[in-house]
Each structure stands twice: as structure tokens, then as C-alpha cells.
Amino acid sequence: MSARSDAIARLDAGQVHFRALMAGLPAEAYREQWLGTWNLSQLLAHMAGWFREMAAAMDRVGRGERPAPEGVDYTDPEPWNARFAAQAKEGIEALADWDGAYAEYRAAALRLPEEMYGIDPEKGRPRIGDRLLAGAGIGHFEEHHGELAAWVAARHP
């Protein structure tokens, strides 16, 4: 398996595992506040926002540009998170939006050349394709999986 195929497989596995937690939730569940001040719709919008931002970053990298546009700073995620959550769709529409954003993100990852994946032997760290999948995708699923699983389990004791 190529480095890109391996990275995409890990991304897909994380997405399937995460999305399965929401299977069968009723529409009203998306409006229940449970993650600090957020509800499920806002969590999904937050993740969808990062999918879209990083899909655009991958497209820039694929053109030989920097991941972030000139003047844009991703190092403080809180303003980004707040903006993404404020754009949340209502109820089940939030899940459809999340699915669409994930599809854009995944497609952008597939457009990156194979040589942008794997471990850079000179630097000893993952190449840009892996890094862009780790933050907004693979790691993001891991970050929120436990919280989502606990909330879903608490809804159905």
C-alpha cells in the first residue's frame, strides 16, 4: 500500500468510526447542548469548517504554494472554531453538511501527489499530506470521539 493510500485508509477508518456514533440519533439530539456551550450541530460545523480549510490548504500545496494564504494564521484555532460553530446548520442538515465537507477534504487529499505523503527521510517527520490529514481529520476524529461516545451513551442509558 502506498503512503497516500495508507493515510487515506486511516482517514476513512476514523470517519466511519466517528460517524457511526451518530447513527440513529433523532433530529432533536442535534440541538442538545453537551460539549461546553456547543451542541452536535455546532461540533459538526466546527469539524466541517476545518475540513474545508484544509481541503483548500491541500489544493494550495498541490500548486506549490504555502498551506495558509498570505496573512492567514491557523496557530490560534479558537477564533476559527467559534466562526465555524456559528455557521452550524440545523439538525440533520448539519450531518449532511459535515458529510459534504468530508468528501471535499478527502478528494483534496487524493489530488495531492504521492510524494507529499509518508515520512520525509531528511527531516524525520511526516510530509505535508500526512500532516494535513492528521490535524483536521484523523486526529480530529480521535479528539472528539470519546466526548461524542460518552454523550451518545448518556442519552441512552
C-alpha beads as a LAMMPS data file, in Angstrom:
LAMMPS data file: protein, C-alpha beads

157 atoms
156 bonds

1 atom types
1 bond types

-500.0 500.0 xlo xhi
-500.0 500.0 ylo yhi
-500.0 500.0 zlo zhi

Masses

1 110.0

Atoms # bond

1 1 1 0.000 0.000 0.000
2 1 1 1.338 3.442 -0.878
3 1 1 1.849 6.128 1.752
4 1 1 -1.084 8.118 0.335
5 1 1 -3.351 5.056 0.261
6 1 1 -2.382 4.240 3.840
7 1 1 -3.104 7.808 5.012
8 1 1 -6.474 7.876 3.218
9 1 1 -7.370 4.469 4.677
10 1 1 -6.635 5.764 8.207
11 1 1 -8.697 8.882 7.468
12 1 1 -11.624 6.827 6.174
13 1 1 -11.490 4.446 9.138
14 1 1 -11.615 7.391 11.542
15 1 1 -14.540 8.942 9.688
16 1 1 -16.545 5.697 9.614
17 1 1 -15.896 5.059 13.311
18 1 1 -16.837 8.619 14.269
19 1 1 -19.919 8.828 12.042
20 1 1 -21.251 5.500 13.328
21 1 1 -21.713 7.106 16.745
22 1 1 -24.396 9.384 15.281
23 1 1 -26.367 6.659 13.523
24 1 1 -29.991 6.783 14.505
25 1 1 -29.865 9.983 16.525
26 1 1 -33.149 11.874 16.290
27 1 1 -33.195 15.391 14.830
28 1 1 -33.728 16.997 18.238
29 1 1 -30.458 15.472 19.506
30 1 1 -28.515 17.820 17.247
31 1 1 -29.773 20.794 19.277
32 1 1 -28.884 19.447 22.747
33 1 1 -26.056 21.396 24.369
34 1 1 -23.474 18.944 25.741
35 1 1 -19.953 19.931 24.647
36 1 1 -19.341 23.060 26.689
37 1 1 -21.626 25.585 25.032
38 1 1 -21.913 23.551 21.820
39 1 1 -24.467 21.104 20.530
40 1 1 -23.883 18.350 17.963
41 1 1 -24.723 20.659 15.050
42 1 1 -22.028 23.080 16.201
43 1 1 -19.460 20.318 16.701
44 1 1 -20.126 19.058 13.188
45 1 1 -19.903 22.600 11.776
46 1 1 -16.590 23.086 13.585
47 1 1 -15.197 19.924 12.035
48 1 1 -16.674 20.709 8.607
49 1 1 -15.077 24.145 8.710
50 1 1 -11.654 22.633 9.306
51 1 1 -12.255 20.035 6.558
52 1 1 -12.922 22.867 4.123
53 1 1 -9.997 24.986 5.302
54 1 1 -7.587 22.091 4.986
55 1 1 -9.012 20.993 1.619
56 1 1 -8.141 24.468 0.352
57 1 1 -4.717 24.170 2.023
58 1 1 -4.109 20.887 0.190
59 1 1 -5.059 22.494 -3.110
60 1 1 -2.607 25.338 -2.437
61 1 1 0.152 22.885 -1.505
62 1 1 -0.568 20.907 -4.668
63 1 1 0.062 24.106 -6.664
64 1 1 3.375 24.630 -4.882
65 1 1 2.073 27.306 -2.508
66 1 1 2.103 27.548 1.273
67 1 1 -0.796 25.762 3.043
68 1 1 -2.132 29.020 4.551
69 1 1 -2.854 32.003 2.349
70 1 1 -0.742 35.098 2.897
71 1 1 -1.833 36.866 6.079
72 1 1 -3.810 33.892 7.442
73 1 1 -2.788 32.329 10.743
74 1 1 -4.067 28.938 11.883
75 1 1 -1.982 28.838 15.083
76 1 1 -4.843 30.141 17.262
77 1 1 -7.775 27.865 16.441
78 1 1 -10.304 29.450 18.820
79 1 1 -11.500 32.291 16.545
80 1 1 -11.774 29.784 13.694
81 1 1 -13.672 27.316 15.885
82 1 1 -16.127 29.999 17.011
83 1 1 -16.719 31.149 13.441
84 1 1 -17.264 27.606 12.185
85 1 1 -19.660 26.758 15.048
86 1 1 -21.640 29.951 14.403
87 1 1 -22.266 28.716 10.845
88 1 1 -23.893 25.467 12.013
89 1 1 -26.788 24.086 10.034
90 1 1 -29.807 22.881 11.999
91 1 1 -30.430 19.261 12.913
92 1 1 -29.817 16.569 10.340
93 1 1 -28.692 19.242 7.839
94 1 1 -25.574 19.602 9.992
95 1 1 -24.688 15.961 9.327
96 1 1 -25.268 16.355 5.576
97 1 1 -23.024 19.445 5.585
98 1 1 -20.366 17.527 7.543
99 1 1 -20.562 14.642 5.061
100 1 1 -20.157 17.065 2.143
101 1 1 -17.203 18.836 3.738
102 1 1 -15.555 15.488 4.473
103 1 1 -15.984 14.455 0.829
104 1 1 -14.285 17.721 -0.274
105 1 1 -11.437 17.145 2.185
106 1 1 -10.934 13.547 1.114
107 1 1 -10.987 14.496 -2.583
108 1 1 -8.374 17.189 -1.960
109 1 1 -6.196 14.621 -0.177
110 1 1 -6.448 12.311 -3.184
111 1 1 -5.386 15.134 -5.513
112 1 1 -2.099 15.624 -3.657
113 1 1 0.762 13.778 -5.349
114 1 1 2.001 10.579 -3.751
115 1 1 5.363 12.172 -2.927
116 1 1 3.630 14.517 -0.487
117 1 1 2.816 11.587 1.809
118 1 1 4.898 9.389 4.076
119 1 1 7.889 10.245 6.230
120 1 1 10.461 12.723 4.964
121 1 1 13.770 10.856 5.480
122 1 1 15.794 14.076 5.719
123 1 1 13.576 15.775 8.292
124 1 1 12.383 12.622 10.026
125 1 1 8.786 13.852 10.168
126 1 1 5.585 13.254 8.217
127 1 1 5.290 15.027 4.890
128 1 1 2.656 17.719 4.327
129 1 1 -0.101 15.368 3.106
130 1 1 0.064 13.323 6.291
131 1 1 0.227 16.463 8.445
132 1 1 -2.843 17.987 6.791
133 1 1 -4.771 14.755 7.323
134 1 1 -3.601 14.373 10.912
135 1 1 -4.855 17.688 12.247
136 1 1 -8.279 18.260 10.721
137 1 1 -9.083 14.622 10.026
138 1 1 -7.516 11.631 11.753
139 1 1 -6.560 13.475 14.924
140 1 1 -9.793 15.447 14.963
141 1 1 -11.855 12.266 14.907
142 1 1 -9.767 10.929 17.804
143 1 1 -10.055 14.222 19.716
144 1 1 -13.853 14.284 19.665
145 1 1 -14.677 10.554 19.527
146 1 1 -14.606 9.951 23.278
147 1 1 -16.707 13.024 24.027
148 1 1 -19.279 12.094 21.411
149 1 1 -19.378 8.447 22.511
150 1 1 -19.925 9.447 26.143
151 1 1 -22.731 11.850 25.239
152 1 1 -24.492 9.325 22.982
153 1 1 -24.219 6.649 25.701
154 1 1 -25.617 9.055 28.324
155 1 1 -28.630 9.753 26.099
156 1 1 -29.489 6.018 26.107
157 1 1 -28.501 4.555 29.478

Bonds

1 1 1 2
2 1 2 3
3 1 3 4
4 1 4 5
5 1 5 6
6 1 6 7
7 1 7 8
8 1 8 9
9 1 9 10
10 1 10 11
11 1 11 12
12 1 12 13
13 1 13 14
14 1 14 15
15 1 15 16
16 1 16 17
17 1 17 18
18 1 18 19
19 1 19 20
20 1 20 21
21 1 21 22
22 1 22 23
23 1 23 24
24 1 24 25
25 1 25 26
26 1 26 27
27 1 27 28
28 1 28 29
29 1 29 30
30 1 30 31
31 1 31 32
32 1 32 33
33 1 33 34
34 1 34 35
35 1 35 36
36 1 36 37
37 1 37 38
38 1 38 39
39 1 39 40
40 1 40 41
41 1 41 42
42 1 42 43
43 1 43 44
44 1 44 45
45 1 45 46
46 1 46 47
47 1 47 48
48 1 48 49
49 1 49 50
50 1 50 51
51 1 51 52
52 1 52 53
53 1 53 54
54 1 54 55
55 1 55 56
56 1 56 57
57 1 57 58
58 1 58 59
59 1 59 60
60 1 60 61
61 1 61 62
62 1 62 63
63 1 63 64
64 1 64 65
65 1 65 66
66 1 66 67
67 1 67 68
68 1 68 69
69 1 69 70
70 1 70 71
71 1 71 72
72 1 72 73
73 1 73 74
74 1 74 75
75 1 75 76
76 1 76 77
77 1 77 78
78 1 78 79
79 1 79 80
80 1 80 81
81 1 81 82
82 1 82 83
83 1 83 84
84 1 84 85
85 1 85 86
86 1 86 87
87 1 87 88
88 1 88 89
89 1 89 90
90 1 90 91
91 1 91 92
92 1 92 93
93 1 93 94
94 1 94 95
95 1 95 96
96 1 96 97
97 1 97 98
98 1 98 99
99 1 99 100
100 1 100 101
101 1 101 102
102 1 102 103
103 1 103 104
104 1 104 105
105 1 105 106
106 1 106 107
107 1 107 108
108 1 108 109
109 1 109 110
110 1 110 111
111 1 111 112
112 1 112 113
113 1 113 114
114 1 114 115
115 1 115 116
116 1 116 117
117 1 117 118
118 1 118 119
119 1 119 120
120 1 120 121
121 1 121 122
122 1 122 123
123 1 123 124
124 1 124 125
125 1 125 126
126 1 126 127
127 1 127 128
128 1 128 129
129 1 129 130
130 1 130 131
131 1 131 132
132 1 132 133
133 1 133 134
134 1 134 135
135 1 135 136
136 1 136 137
137 1 137 138
138 1 138 139
139 1 139 140
140 1 140 141
141 1 141 142
142 1 142 143
143 1 143 144
144 1 144 145
145 1 145 146
146 1 146 147
147 1 147 148
148 1 148 149
149 1 149 150
150 1 150 151
151 1 151 152
152 1 152 153
153 1 153 154
154 1 154 155
155 1 155 156
156 1 156 157
